[in-house]
Amino acid sequence: MTRRILIVDDDLAMRQMLEVLFRDEGWSADVAESVDTAVSLLRTGEYGAVLSDVCMGSRSGLELVGELRRLRPGTPIVLMTAFGGVDSEIEAIRAGAFGYLSKPFEPEAVLLALESAFEARATGS
């Protein structure tokens, strides 16, 4: 099964690094530089999971969680941030995020988080 991921981050280098990482794993990856672009992609495409930065331009990854719940309620989202702490992690999970990663992270950590998201979606949990 092909795993399709939407990467949302306003940092070009991070988007490119993640896109290469996922493609090396045999996964399909689309990228968006903003919440608005991500919402447009979510309206027309189906993704197994979404990986999004929290802090971006005019709209945050937390806002994307709400949009995702409205547009694609079964799609898990993992949030990542360089400015997080326990409070922001709790806020993300309460908003409906499946998982949360602190930057910088090891590639294995993001792969494991997304594997868990794919598995949760497949089992409906």
C-alpha positions as CSV (number, residue, x, y, z in Angstrom):
1,M,0.0,0.0,0.0
2,T,1.3,3.4,-0.9
3,R,1.4,5.8,2.0
4,R,0.5,9.4,1.0
5,I,1.5,12.2,3.3
6,L,0.9,16.0,3.3
7,I,3.8,18.0,4.7
8,V,3.0,21.5,5.8
9,D,5.8,23.8,6.8
10,D,6.8,27.3,5.9
11,D,10.5,26.3,5.9
12,L,11.6,25.2,2.5
13,A,14.6,23.2,3.7
14,M,12.4,21.3,6.2
15,R,9.8,20.5,3.5
16,Q,12.5,19.3,1.1
17,M,14.2,17.2,3.8
18,L,11.0,15.5,4.9
19,E,9.9,15.0,1.3
20,V,13.2,13.1,0.5
21,L,12.9,11.1,3.8
22,F,9.4,9.9,3.0
23,R,10.1,9.2,-0.7
24,D,13.2,7.1,0.4
25,E,10.7,5.1,2.5
26,G,8.6,4.5,-0.6
27,W,5.9,6.9,0.6
28,S,4.2,9.6,-1.6
29,A,4.6,13.1,-0.2
30,D,2.9,16.4,-1.2
31,V,4.1,19.7,0.3
32,A,2.4,22.9,1.3
33,E,4.1,26.1,2.6
34,S,1.0,27.4,4.5
35,V,-2.3,26.3,6.1
36,D,-4.2,27.9,3.2
37,T,-2.3,25.8,0.6
38,A,-2.7,22.7,2.8
39,V,-6.5,23.2,3.0
40,S,-6.7,23.5,-0.8
41,L,-4.8,20.2,-1.1
42,L,-7.0,18.6,1.5
43,R,-10.2,19.6,-0.4
44,T,-9.1,17.7,-3.5
45,G,-6.8,14.9,-2.2
46,E,-6.9,12.1,0.3
47,Y,-3.9,11.6,2.6
48,G,-3.0,8.8,5.0
49,A,-1.6,11.4,7.4
50,V,-0.6,15.1,7.7
51,L,2.6,16.3,9.2
52,S,2.5,20.0,10.0
53,D,4.6,22.7,11.7
54,V,2.8,24.6,14.4
55,C,4.3,28.1,13.9
56,M,3.7,29.3,10.4
57,G,2.9,32.7,8.9
58,S,-0.6,34.0,9.5
59,R,-2.2,30.7,10.4
60,S,-0.9,28.0,12.7
61,G,-0.7,24.2,12.6
62,L,-3.3,24.2,15.4
63,E,-5.7,26.0,13.0
64,L,-4.9,23.3,10.5
65,V,-6.0,20.6,13.0
66,G,-9.5,22.2,13.1
67,E,-9.6,22.5,9.3
68,L,-8.5,18.9,8.9
69,R,-11.2,17.7,11.4
70,R,-13.8,19.5,9.3
71,L,-12.6,18.4,5.8
72,R,-11.1,14.9,6.5
73,P,-12.1,13.8,10.0
74,G,-10.4,10.4,9.8
75,T,-7.0,11.8,8.8
76,P,-4.4,11.9,11.6
77,I,-2.2,14.9,12.0
78,V,1.2,15.0,13.7
79,L,2.4,18.5,14.7
80,M,6.0,19.5,15.0
81,T,7.6,22.6,16.5
82,A,10.9,24.1,17.5
83,F,9.2,26.3,20.1
84,G,7.2,23.8,22.1
85,G,6.9,22.6,25.6
86,V,4.5,20.5,27.6
87,D,1.8,23.2,27.4
88,S,1.9,23.4,23.7
89,E,1.9,19.6,23.4
90,I,-1.2,19.3,25.6
91,E,-2.9,22.1,23.6
92,A,-2.1,20.2,20.3
93,I,-3.5,16.9,21.6
94,R,-6.6,18.6,23.0
95,A,-7.2,20.2,19.6
96,G,-7.2,16.8,18.0
97,A,-3.6,16.2,16.9
98,F,-2.6,12.5,16.8
99,G,1.0,13.2,17.8
100,Y,3.6,15.9,18.5
101,L,7.3,16.2,17.7
102,S,9.8,18.7,19.0
103,K,12.4,20.0,16.5
104,P,15.0,19.1,15.9
105,F,14.1,15.4,15.7
106,E,15.7,12.3,14.4
107,P,14.4,10.9,11.1
108,E,13.4,7.7,12.9
109,A,11.2,9.7,15.3
110,V,9.1,11.2,12.5
111,L,8.9,7.9,10.7
112,L,7.7,6.1,13.8
113,A,5.1,8.9,14.5
114,L,3.7,8.6,11.0
115,E,3.8,4.8,11.1
116,S,1.7,5.0,14.2
117,A,-0.7,7.4,12.6
118,F,-1.1,5.2,9.5
119,E,-1.8,2.2,11.8
120,A,-4.3,4.1,13.9
121,R,-6.1,5.2,10.7
122,A,-6.1,1.6,9.4
123,T,-7.6,0.2,12.6
124,G,-9.9,3.2,13.2
125,S,-8.5,4.0,16.6
